[in-house]
Amino acid sequence: MANTPEKIEQPKAQNPLILRAHRLMDAFAKSNDERIFYLDRLEGFIIFVDLDKNSEDLEKLESEIKKNAERYCLIPKLSFYETKKIMEGFVNEKVYDIDTKEKLLDVIGSKDARHNFLEFIYDQESELEKWQQYYQERSRVRIIEWLRNYQFQFVFEEDLELPKAMIEKLKTHLFEVKVPKDIAAGRQALFAKAKTYYSNEALNPRPKRGRPPKQVAKIEIEAVVSGDIYTQVPIAARRFLYIPEISSATSITFSDKFDTEEAFLAHLRGTPEKSEESQLEALAQKFANLRKLSNQLAGIEGNIATVSFGEDDDDEEDEDEMLDESEADSKKKSRKPKKK
């Protein structure tokens, strides 16, 4: 009987996993039959099974996931029922204008409701901000509920009040038992924060009481996030790491047709985004024009240098100046004033 290879024991995280809420929202929104995402239980990175990769890499990734099935959690796709429930919830809870509410309910009941719903919302400036906030809140609750079902011990980096350098230290020393005092203190902060995601309020956030604040111009502030530090990524999964830079939750689109809000807005304007090839062609043309211009300037500078610094040319210039002066004098003499 052949000896089966012993399974390598995985290291154990010494503090809650630091996850990016915005990335998880994005993966949850994009997950469907053709786009598959996994969340790693050991270290918290996201894997995107990109079907455009070569077959050999895909086979290696499939083998890794099957071999360590307990390590990777499949991120669920947003079902038609859930999609409809989110849209109807927004209309019933947040839309107060009767005409707008009726139009949105008609859109939800139509074909391609998800896409048409977004197109309508983005044309209603008064409803857009309310929708984005509502969608972010519902997505957050859905993700927290899913993480709790899989018994993840986690925190969202966007919720932390720790310095960037400390967060990166915590990631670097995730599996080390003995750590310096500052990292030990940071771990205690993570454990305290992690408990809040398992409270009742995490799944049922209470509305703020009191008079609503005055409407003021909203200022977008980019979140300062730490670097991606993972020490336990299998070789087969490295090419499939999903690490997009998402600075704000408002850039995460509810659309299942467009990957980014920029692409969706370009569609609404009727100006589809330029392909990478066309952008490269435009850059190449610019460089060619700059090269042509610099060659022309170099030629002009060469001619100027020859005129300015050649000894023979200096003598010729002196003779030309003397001839010009003599011609000017002769012309002056030939011009006699007319007699009155």
Secondary structure, DSSP 4 states (H G I P E B T S, - for coil): -PPPPPPPPPP--SS-EEE-HHHHHHHHHH-SSS-EEEEETTT--EEEE-TTS-HHHHHHHHHHHHHTTTTEEEPPP--HHHHHHHHHHHHHHH---HHHHHHHHHHHTSTTHHHHHHHHHHT-HHHHHHHHHHHHHHHHHHHHHHHHHTT--EEEGGG--S-HHHHHHHHHTTT-SS--HHHHHHHHHHHHHHHHTTSHHHHSPPPPPSSPPPP---------------S---GGGGGGB-------GGGS---SS-SSHHHHHHHHHT-PPPPHHHHHHHHHHHHHHHHHHHHHHHHHHHHHHHHHH-HHHHHHHHHHHHHHHHHHHHHHHH-PPPP-
